[in-house]
């Protein structure tokens, strides 16, 4: 009676039915691997609660889907289409977050095919590599403090083309004017520059020089943005 409860309505004698103990073993293993992967992701990484929970549950979800497909090519294509539709309803994420989701899906796929040992080995290796790369900050841009975005407000009677060229030549390696915006009913301009400083310690000296030239109006210095949107 219990076996019939977990048997598909469209199963035949040629269809292999997954037993309840095997089903629970695969799902339980996937949950453990998902939690392990979520803990590894949390190490020295900015994260949200929703993303960590998703990362912990995703391997189990993929595992169940793969077990239910059970070699059916048509169902497999339908599942791939469903996953692609879900992707377009989510906020674009960073490369690290997208890669982690693919790792979680890979672990769930391996577990769903029944290779629990390989799934555990894959997850363990990826978590170790993930923690090592985060520990040594691989890919961190050297001298990132030199890359600045400068916003300067000037009166409308000043010609902004080349007004600060001599200052930038002294204090920066390169300077690009990326935005000009009129403000305060057209009585002022806001100039936005992307700078690479020669010496980070002389940033205040550069700002003081600019203040003398723009009439002590607003000046904003910030780190250059490198990520447009995050998950």
Backbone as a ProteinNet text record, in pm:
[ID]
protein_1_A
[PRIMARY]
XXXXXXXXXXXXXXXXXXXXXXXXXXXXXXXXXXXXXXXXXXXXXXXXXXXXXXXXXXXXXXXXXXXXXXXXXXXXXXXXXXXXXXXXXXXXXXXXXXXXXXXXXXXXXXXXXXXXXXXXXXXXXXXXXXXXXXXXXXXXXXXXXXXXXXXXXXXXXXXXXXXXXXXXXXXXXXXXXXXXXXXXXXXXXXXXXXXXXXXXXXXXXXXXXXXXXXXXXXXXXXXXXXXXXXX
[TERTIARY]
82.8	0	86.4	189.6	277.5	354.5	398.4	472.4	385.1	256.7	166.2	144.1	156.7	137.4	243.5	365.3	475.5	502.3	409.9	424.4	351.2	414	354.4	231.8	137.5	15.4	42.8	149.1	179.5	296.9	340	448.6	402.1	496.6	470.7	565.7	553.8	642.2	786.7	806.1	942	1002.5	923.3	972.5	1030.1	1153.1	1216.6	1167.2	1118.4	1063	1166.4	1186.1	1282	1218.3	1289.8	1237.2	1241.7	1155.6	1149.1	1280.4	1344.7	1473.7	1579.6	1587.3	1684.7	1651.5	1522.2	1479.7	1521.5	1493.8	1530.2	1681.1	1754.1	1900	1957.2	1907.8	1957.2	1921.2	1796.5	1753.5	1827.3	1841.5	1913.4	2058.3	2123.4	2261.4	2271.3	2175.1	2175.6	2158.3	2072.1	2054.1	2181.7	2248.8	2375.1	2479.3	2488.4	2585.3	2550	2419.9	2379	2414.3	2392.5	2427.9	2578.6	2655.7	2801.7	2846.5	2784.6	2820.3	2780.6	2666.8	2624.4	2720.1	2766.5	2863.7	2994.8	3037.2	3160.5	3144.6	3027	3003.5	3003.1	2956.1	2947.3	3084.6	3187.8	3321.7	3378.7	3393.6	3454.7	3386.8	3254.4	3176.9	3052.3	3018.2	2893	2778.4	2675.7	2567.4	2435.2	2326.1	2192.7	2135.1	2041.6	1980.9	1907.3	1837.1	1761	1852.2	1968.7	2059.7	2119.9	2155.1	2213.4	2111.6	1986.1	1882.6	1860.9	1858.4	1844.1	1958.4	2078.7	2195.8	2190.3	2136	2126.7	2021	1911.9	1802.6	1814.1	1889.8	1895.1	1944.1	2050.7	2092.4	1982.8	1904.7	1796.8	1688.2	1656.2	1554.2	1598.4	1722.1	1774.2	1781.6	1821	1830.7	1695.3	1589.7	1455.8	1412.2	1439	1400	1469.8	1599.5	1674.3	1624.2	1592.4	1540.6	1404.8	1320.5	1189.1	1197.3	1296.5	1315.2	1351.9	1448	1481.4	1506.9	1588.9	1628.3	1533.8	1424.7	1329.4	1383.9	1419.4	1481.1	1384	1258.1	1159.3	1138.9	1128.6	1113.6	1237.5	1354.9	1479	1483.6	1440.4	1435.9	1336.6	1222.2	1122.1	1176.2	1249.9	1308.4	1410.9	1494.8	1593.9	1525.8	1414.8	1341.3	1282.3	1232.8	1175.9	1282.7	1401.7	1509.9	1550.9	1553	1591.1	1488	1358.6	1255.9	1270.7	1304	1324.5	1440.1	1543.3	1659.4	1621.6	1529.7	1494.4	1403.2	1353.9	1269.5	1349.1	1480.4	1564	1651.9	1702.3	1790.5	1927.8	1992.8	2127.5	2222	2304.2	2394.6	2539.5	2627.8	2769.8	2815.9	2936.8	2991.8	3008.8	3046.5	3064.4	2932.2	2825.6	2695.7	2643	2657.1	2610	2689	2821.5	2905.2	2866.4	2837.6	2798.8	2666.8	2572.3	2445.6	2467.7	2557.2	2587.5	2652.8	2738.7	2801.2	2695.3	2601	2493.9	2407.7	2377.6	2299.2	2376.5	2508.5	2590.7	2591.9	2603.7	2601.8	2467.1	2358.3	2226.4	2206	2259.7	2247.4	2319.9	2441.8	2518.6	2447.8	2395.5	2323.9	2196	2127.4	2004.6	2026.2	2145.3	2178.6	2221.2	2231.3	2262.8	2407.4	2493.5	2636.6	2662.5	2621.1	2630.6	2775.3	2860.2	3001.8	3066.8	3038	3093.6	3037	2908.7	2848.5	2916.9	2943.1	3010.4	3153.3	3223.1	3360.7	3366.7	3275	3269.6	3244.3	3146.3	3113.8	3229.9	3293.9	3406	3521.3	3554.4	3663.5	3631.5	3507.8	3471.1	3468	3421.8	3418.9	3560.3	3650	3789	3852.2	3833.4	3890	3827.9	3696.6	3626.4	3682.4	3700.4	3752.2	3896.1	3977.1	4117.1	4125.2	4046.1	4048.8	4001.5	3899.4	3854.7	3957.2	4024	4122.2	4238.4	4283.5	4397.7	4355.2	4222.8	4171.4	4223.3	4216.8	4261.8	4176.4	4240.9	4169.9	4148.5	4191.7	4178.1	4268.8	4211.6	4287.4	4391	4517.1	4622.1	4607.4	4641.1	4634.5	4495	4391.5	4254.7	4219	4290.8	4263.2	4298.4	4375.7	4413.3	4303.6	4206.7	4100.6	3984.6	3964	3864.4	3769.6	3650.5	3555.1	3539.6	3565.9	3564.5	3448.3	3364.8	3254.2	3277.9	3287	3318.8	3206.2	3160.6	3061	3131.4	3099.1	3162.2	3053.1	3079.2	2981.7	2967.6	2855.3	2828.7	2922.6	2981	3065.9	3205.8	3239.3	3369.1	3361.6	3461.1	3468.9	3529.7	3447.3	3491.8	3592.1	3605.1	3698.4	3841.5	3911.9	4053.2	4078.6	3974.6	3993.2	4084	4083.3	4164.1	4280	4312	4411.5	4547.2	4591.7	4722.9	4726.3	4613.5	4606.2	4607.3	4526.8	4521.2	4654.9	4723.6	4853.6	4954.6	4939.6	5032.5	4998	4868.3	4827	4774.3	4750.3	4691.4	4775.2	4758.2	4820.6	4735.3	4604.7	4512.1	4384.7	4312.7	4190.7	4094.9	3969.9	3869.2	3744.4	3699.4	3573.7	3460.4	3379.6	3278.5	3136.9	3117.6	2981	2982.9	2892.7	2870.7	2720.4	2683.4	2541.9	2519.6	2417.2	2380.3	2291	2305.2	2228.8	2195.3	2111.3	2071.2	2014.6	1914.5	1847.2	1943.4	2043.5	2137.3	2245.9	2252.5	2353.3	2485.9	2488.8	2611.9	2623.4	2744.9	2771.7	2832.2	2796.2	2859.9	2942.2	3071.9	3164.1	3204.8	3199.1	3237.6	3357.1	3463.9	3588	3619.2	3678.3	3741	3890.9	3948.6	4089.4	4168.1	4297.3	4394.2	4500.1	4502	4592.1	4735.9	4827.2	4969.2	5007.4	4955.8	4987.8	4860.6	4813.4	4689.2	4700.8	4819.2	4836.9	4820.8	4824.2	4812.3	4671.4	4576.6	4439.5	4383	4404.6	4353.3	4417.5	4546.5	4613.8	4552.2	4518.1	4453.9	4316.7	4240.5	4107.2	4117.6	4215.5	4233.6	4264.5	4345.2	4377.4	4252.4	4168.1	4045.5	3947.4	3940.9	3851.2	3884.4	4012.2	4052	4007.1	3993.4	3959	3808.7	3732.6	3588.9	3507	3573.5	3501.2	3451.1	3520.8	3486.9	3346.3	3303.7	3176	3195.5	3086.9	3087.3	3184.3	3259.8	3350.4	3326.2	3307.8	3284.2	3386.1	3455.2	3550.6	3503.4	3492.6	3446.9	3523.6	3514.1	3577.1	3500.2	3569.8	3505.5	3419.4	3300	3208.2	3252.6	3253.7	3290.2	3177	3072.3	2958.9	2832.9	2756.5	2637.2	2514.9	2504.5	2389	2427.3	2370	2403	2277.1	2296.6	2184	2138.1
-121	0	126.3	127.2	243.6	262.2	149.6	158.8	217.8	182.3	236.2	386.1	433	574.4	659.1	608.4	682.2	637.9	567.1	523.5	620.7	651.9	746.1	688	775.6	731.4	677.1	727	687.2	589.3	535.6	438.8	306.5	239	106.5	7.2	-116.6	-220.2	-196.8	-121.1	-92.7	29.8	100.2	220.7	185.2	231.3	206.3	308.9	261.5	349	368	493	523.7	489.9	414.4	377	495.9	494.9	605.2	623.5	515.3	534.9	599.6	556.9	617.2	763.5	792.1	930.4	1018.3	972.3	1050.2	1063.1	958.4	963.2	1068.1	1071.3	1167.8	1311.1	1331.7	1466.4	1512.1	1421.7	1457.9	1493	1414.7	1444.5	1579.1	1607.2	1735	1851.9	1836.2	1943.1	1968.6	1861.8	1877	1946.9	1907.3	1969.1	2115.6	2145.8	2285.1	2371.9	2319.7	2395.1	2416.2	2312.6	2326.1	2432.8	2433.7	2533.1	2673.9	2685.8	2815.8	2868.2	2779.1	2819.8	2864.6	2793.6	2832.8	2969	2994.5	3123.1	3237.8	3212.7	3317.2	3359.3	3282.1	3312.6	3434.9	3544	3667	3718.8	3706.6	3751.9	3825.4	3934.1	4003.6	3922.1	3899.8	3813.8	3860.4	3810.5	3834.9	3702.3	3711	3590.7	3511.2	3580.8	3512.1	3434.6	3493.2	3423.6	3299.9	3309.9	3195.5	3081.4	3114.7	3011.3	2946.2	3027.9	2974.3	2880.7	2920.6	2838	2705.6	2706.6	2583.5	2487.7	2541.6	2457	2418	2494.6	2471.4	2331.4	2276.9	2140.5	2036.3	2047.9	1951.9	1964.3	2087.5	2108	2046.8	2074.4	2019.1	1867.1	1816.3	1671.5	1604.1	1660.8	1602.2	1608.7	1721.2	1735.4	1630.6	1612	1514.5	1372.7	1342.1	1209	1184.6	1288.5	1272.5	1262.5	1332.3	1321	1177.3	1120.5	978.2	932.5	1009.7	968.9	1011.4	1079.8	1125	1251.7	1242.9	1355.2	1472.3	1443.5	1550.1	1626.3	1554.4	1620.4	1701.2	1648.6	1721.3	1854.7	1856.7	1981.9	2079.6	2029.5	2115.5	2176.1	2097	2147.2	2256.4	2234.7	2336.2	2467	2456.8	2577.2	2647.4	2570.4	2630.6	2705.2	2646.5	2712.7	2842.4	2843.1	2963.9	3074.7	3039.3	3140	3201.7	3120.3	3172.3	3271.5	3245.2	3333.1	3475.3	3489.3	3620.4	3697	3632.4	3699.8	3739.2	3725.8	3759	3879.4	3943	4057.4	4008.9	4078.9	4037.5	4034.2	3932	3916.9	3934.1	3929.3	3936.1	3802.1	3803.6	3680.8	3573.5	3615.2	3518.6	3451.5	3529.1	3473.3	3377.7	3416.9	3330.3	3200.9	3210.8	3090.4	2998.9	3056.7	2976.4	2904.4	2971.1	2905.9	2788.5	2805.7	2695.3	2578.3	2609.2	2503.7	2427.7	2500.8	2436.4	2348.3	2397.1	2317.3	2193.8	2209.1	2094.9	1986.6	2028.9	1931.7	1859.8	1934	1871.8	1777	1813	1726.6	1593.8	1601.3	1478.9	1390.3	1452.7	1375.1	1315.5	1390.1	1339.4	1219.8	1210.6	1094.4	974.1	993.9	883.3	871.6	960.1	953.4	1040.7	991.3	1071.6	1096.1	997.5	1013.6	1121.4	1119	1220.7	1359.1	1363.7	1492.4	1550.4	1464.7	1511	1553.9	1475.8	1509.5	1640.4	1658	1781.3	1901.9	1890.5	2002.1	2034.4	1930.9	1952.8	2023.7	1979.7	2042.4	2187.7	2213.6	2349.6	2442.7	2391.5	2473.8	2507.7	2409.8	2435.1	2540.3	2525.4	2622.4	2759.9	2763.8	2890.4	2962.6	2889.1	2950.1	2997.4	2918.6	2957.5	3084.8	3092.6	3210.9	3334.3	3319.2	3432.9	3471.6	3369.7	3396	3480.2	3452.5	3524.9	3639.5	3668.7	3782.2	3781.6	3664.6	3653.8	3742.1	3817.7	3905.3	4045.6	4073.7	4208.2	4303.3	4410.8	4505.2	4576.5	4569.9	4638.8	4790.1	4863.9	5009.8	5059.6	4986.9	5026.9	5163.7	5207.6	5337.9	5453.7	5427.9	5534.8	5567.2	5477.1	5496.5	5570.3	5696.2	5781.1	5843.4	5875.4	5954.8	6088.8	6197.3	6332	6410.2	6468.5	6553.9	6694.6	6791.3	6929.2	7020.1	7109.3	7210	7342.1	7403.4	7530.8	7629.5	7759.7	7859.9	7853.6	7902.5	7895.3	7984.5	8087.2	8178.7	8122.9	8006.9	7945.4	7849.9	7856.6	7763.5	7633.7	7527.7	7403.4	7324.8	7357.2	7282.3	7321.8	7231	7252.4	7339.2	7366.9	7457.8	7398.1	7264.2	7199.8	7117.2	7139.6	7054.2	7057.8	7176.4	7186.5	7113.7	7117.2	7046.6	6895.5	6850.1	6706.8	6654.9	6735.2	6692.4	6671.2	6748.4	6737.7	6621.3	6596	6499.6	6366.2	6356.1	6233.7	6175.8	6044.4	5976.6	5994.6	5984.7	6007	6067.9	6139.7	6208.1	6211.4	6170.3	6171	6242.4	6341.5	6408.5	6323.9	6261.2	6165.5	6221.1	6335	6387.2	6535.9	6608.8	6750	6770.1	6829.3	6847.3	6987.7	7056.2	7187	7167.3	7255.4	7242.6	7380.4	7382.1	7507	7607.3	7561.5	7644.6	7695.5	7615	7651.2	7747.2	7781.7	7877	7809.7	7675.5	7602.3	7479.9	7428.2	7303.6	7203.3	7075.3	6967.4	6884.1	6877.6	6804.2	6674.8	6565.3	6435.8	6381.8	6348.7	6298.2	6159.1	6076	5950.7	5972.2	5955.2	5985.9	5862.6	5865	5771.8	5857.5	5855.4	5942.6	5893.9	5989.3	5954.1	5909.4	5981.2	5952.9	5972	5863.3	5869.9	5968	5982.5	6069.3	6217.5	6251.3	6391.6	6426.1	6339.5	6364	6492.7	6516.8	6638.9	6763.4	6755.8	6870.8	6904.4	6801.6	6824.2	6888.9	6840.7	6897.1	7043.8	7075.2	7214.1	7304.9	7256	7334.5	7356.9	7254.8	7267.4	7362.6	7358.6	7447.5	7594.2	7624.8	7763.4	7810.8	7717.5	7755.6	7754	7672.3	7665.1	7747	7834.2	7921.7	7851	7745.3	7669.8	7607.7	7571.8	7502.6	7353.6	7279.6	7137.3	7055.3	6967.8	6872.3	6735.9	6633.4	6497.5	6404.4	6325.7	6225.3	6089.2	5992	5858.4	5754.1	5629.3	5519.3	5496.9	5457.9	5431.5	5306.9	5314	5200.8	5099.2	4971.2	4864.8	4764.8	4768.2	4675.7	4757.4	4730.6	4808.6	4759.1	4628.5	4571.8	4442.8	4418.7	4296.4	4223	4092.4	4007	4036.2
0	0	0	86.6	94.6	-35	-95.9	-221.8	-331.8	-333.8	-435.4	-417.8	-293.7	-267	-335.8	-346.8	-407.7	-551.7	-611.2	-748.9	-840.2	-954.6	-1047.6	-1116.2	-1151.5	-1218.1	-1357.6	-1419.7	-1556.3	-1563.8	-1450.3	-1449.8	-1512.1	-1575.4	-1632.6	-1568.3	-1612.8	-1559.4	-1600.5	-1709.1	-1756	-1688.4	-1608.7	-1541.9	-1405.4	-1381.7	-1251.9	-1151.5	-1038.2	-934.4	-824.7	-784.7	-678.5	-544.6	-464.9	-334.1	-238.7	-138.8	-42.9	34	82.4	151.8	62.1	-65.2	-156.5	-183.8	-195.8	-216.6	-99	21.9	140.2	154.5	119.2	128.4	33.2	-90.4	-188.4	-149	-107.1	-67.6	57.7	156.5	278.4	250.3	163	126.3	56.5	-31.9	-103.1	-7.5	93.5	191.5	270.4	310.9	384.6	298.3	172.1	81.4	56.6	46.2	27.2	146.8	267.2	387.9	395.6	359.8	359.5	260.5	142.8	42.7	87.9	156	206.7	313.8	400.9	503.8	440.9	336.4	267.5	200.6	144.8	78.1	179.4	300.8	402.2	454.8	426.7	479.2	406.8	479.9	429.8	303.8	298.2	182.9	231.1	165	194.4	136.7	217.3	173.2	234.4	178.5	233.5	280.9	374.3	429.6	322.1	233.1	129.5	35.1	2	-88.9	-22.9	104.7	175.3	185.7	217	224.8	87.9	-16.3	-152.2	-186.2	-149.7	-178.1	-103.1	17.2	95.9	41.1	-13.8	-61.5	-208.5	-286.3	-431.2	-469.4	-406.8	-444.6	-424.9	-317.7	-293.7	-399.8	-439.1	-541.9	-674.5	-714.3	-839.9	-831.9	-715.7	-696.8	-720.2	-662.1	-678.1	-824.1	-889.2	-1030	-1116	-1094.7	-1173.9	-1147.1	-1021.9	-990.8	-1057.1	-1061.9	-1122.5	-1274.8	-1334.7	-1479.8	-1515.6	-1441.8	-1450.8	-1594.8	-1667.2	-1801.3	-1911.5	-1880.6	-1982.3	-2048	-2177.5	-2246.5	-2258.2	-2291.5	-2304.9	-2176.1	-2065.7	-1935.6	-1900.7	-1938.4	-1911.3	-1984.1	-2111.5	-2187.5	-2124.2	-2079.3	-2014.8	-1886.3	-1808.7	-1683.5	-1712.4	-1814.1	-1850	-1890.6	-1963.7	-2000.9	-1880.4	-1784	-1663	-1583.2	-1571	-1499.4	-1568.5	-1701.9	-1774.8	-1755.8	-1746.2	-1721.7	-1584	-1483.7	-1348.5	-1346	-1425.3	-1428.3	-1471.4	-1567.4	-1617	-1521	-1417.1	-1318.6	-1194.1	-1200.1	-1084.9	-1116.1	-1010.5	-1026	-1071.2	-1165.1	-1206.3	-1087.2	-1080.7	-968	-1010	-911.5	-940.8	-996.6	-1053	-1109.6	-1001.3	-880.3	-771.4	-734.5	-726.4	-689	-796.1	-922.4	-1031.1	-1034.1	-1015.2	-1013.4	-897.8	-780.1	-665	-689.7	-755.2	-788.6	-884.2	-980.3	-1071.4	-996.9	-899.6	-819.8	-740	-681.7	-604.9	-695.7	-815.3	-908.9	-953.8	-972	-1010.8	-904.2	-777.6	-668.8	-661.6	-679.1	-678.1	-795.4	-910.8	-1028.3	-1007.1	-952.9	-928.4	-826.7	-719.6	-617.7	-674.6	-761.1	-820	-910.4	-968.8	-1052.5	-969.7	-836.6	-748.3	-708.2	-757.9	-724.8	-601.7	-487.4	-365	-324.8	-344.4	-310.9	-396	-526.4	-614.8	-581.4	-544.4	-506.9	-383	-284.3	-163.3	-193.2	-276.5	-312.2	-389.7	-484.8	-562.9	-473.1	-383.7	-294.5	-201.9	-148.1	-56.4	-127.2	-247.9	-322.3	-355.5	-401.4	-438.8	-317.8	-203.2	-82.3	-35.8	-41.9	-1.4	-92.2	-222.4	-317.4	-295.7	-271.1	-248.9	-127.1	-17.2	105.8	86.2	16.5	-6.2	-89.5	-196.2	-282	-207.5	-121.6	-40.9	64.7	120.3	226.6	175	54.1	-1.4	-92.2	-96.4	-174.1	-316.9	-380.2	-517.9	-608	-693.4	-785.5	-733.7	-609.1	-556.3	-632.6	-678.1	-759.1	-672	-715.1	-642.2	-660.9	-556.9	-559.1	-595.3	-548.4	-581.5	-523.8	-418	-359.5	-450	-555.8	-647.6	-748.4	-764.3	-863.3	-795.7	-834.2	-768.4	-871	-821.8	-899.2	-828.7	-902.2	-846.1	-907.2	-821.3	-865.5	-812.1	-903.4	-867.3	-914.6	-826.3	-861.7	-889.4	-1005.4	-1042	-1083.5	-1071.1	-1118.5	-1269.5	-1320.7	-1464.6	-1545.7	-1483.9	-1560.2	-1582.1	-1521.8	-1544.7	-1662.9	-1749.4	-1861.6	-1810.3	-1804.1	-1741.4	-1826.1	-1952.6	-2038	-2004.3	-1940.4	-1908.3	-1788	-1707.4	-1594.4	-1486.8	-1473	-1368.9	-1427.5	-1553	-1619.5	-1550.3	-1508	-1445.1	-1310.8	-1236.8	-1107.5	-1130.2	-1227.9	-1255.8	-1308.2	-1384.5	-1436.7	-1324.4	-1218.2	-1104.3	-1011.8	-992.4	-890.2	-945.5	-1074.2	-1128.6	-1241.7	-1260.7	-1374.2	-1498.5	-1482.1	-1591.9	-1537.3	-1624.7	-1585.1	-1703.7	-1680.4	-1786.5	-1735.8	-1812.5	-1781.8	-1839.8	-1752	-1797.4	-1792.2	-1723.4	-1711.4	-1680.4	-1746.6	-1717.4	-1697	-1583.4	-1551.4	-1497.5	-1550.8	-1497.3	-1375.3	-1276.9	-1153.6	-1098.7	-995.7	-930	-1031.3	-1105.8	-1207	-1314.1	-1345.5	-1451.4	-1409.5	-1279.2	-1233.7	-1199.9	-1199.8	-1168.9	-1256.8	-1264.7	-1335.1	-1237	-1256.3	-1182.9	-1280.3	-1255.6	-1342	-1272	-1343.9	-1288.3	-1364.6	-1289.9	-1348.7	-1294.1	-1375.9	-1331.2	-1325.8	-1206.4	-1183.8	-1141.9	-1173.2	-1114.6	-1047.1	-915.2	-839.6	-848.1	-849	-841.7	-701	-600.9	-461.7	-378.9	-316.5	-239.7	-123	-66.9	50.1	15.6	-111.8	-152.1	-201.1	-169	-213.6	-154.3	-25.4	38.3	-21.5	-51.4	-112.2	-248.2	-324.5	-453.8	-435.4	-336.4	-311.9	-269.7	-186.9	-144.1	-262.4	-356	-475.4	-560.3	-570.9	-650.6	-582.6	-449	-374	-399	-408.4	-433.2	-571	-663.9	-800.4	-826.3	-754.4	-781.1	-681.4	-606	-513.9	-390.4	-348.7	-228.1	-234.7	-357.2	-373.6	-348.5	-360.2	-322.5	-406.7	-337.8	-402.7	-338.1	-421.5	-371.6	-436	-350.9	-398.3	-348.5	-439.1	-400.9	-482.8	-436.3	-510.2	-639.4	-743.5	-870.8	-861.5	-918.3	-918.1	-1022.7	-982.8	-1077.1	-1096	-1009.7	-1018.5	-1036	-1143.2	-1172.2	-1096	-1076.2	-1004.3	-938.6	-819.3	-746.5	-709.5	-686.7	-650.2	-507.7
[MASK]
+++++++++++++++++++++++++++++++++++++++++++++++++++++++++++++++++++++++++++++++++++++++++++++++++++++++++++++++++++++++++++++++++++++++++++++++++++++++++++++++++++++++++++++++++++++++++++++++++++++++++++++++++++++++++++++++++++++++

